[in-house]
């Protein structure tokens, strides 16, 4: 469970930084402290996206979450979204220069947004449920 949380935190940290980077209006990442940090966070995000679906699969199997077929159907979606988002991140990382506009376009990518929505959904599902307050009958 902690590995999934760590991966989600890494991806979300990168996305939040990218929002700030996009707002800076930088023509390139070279020569700026935030540009170096951007590449580091994108590389960490890329790594976190790898085998994300397998990590969630282990949780579903270890916790025996039911109905299993529903979870496994969603895992297929998560896997596809993670692979698509990863391809976009890797494409940006491959560029010799990363402008704020390029990051703004990555932020707007439906692939990245779909993945983030998947992560928010998973977080709500695997988060330990708070115990409901007892109701008082009269």
Protein Blocks (a to p, Z undefined) as FASTA:
>chain_A
ZZmmmmmmmmmmmmmmmmmmmmnopabfghpaklmmmmmmmmmmmmmmgoklmmmmmmmm
mnopacfklmmmmmmmmmmmmmmmmmmmmmmmmpmbdcfklmmmmmmpmklmmmmmmmmm
mmmmmpccddddddddZZ
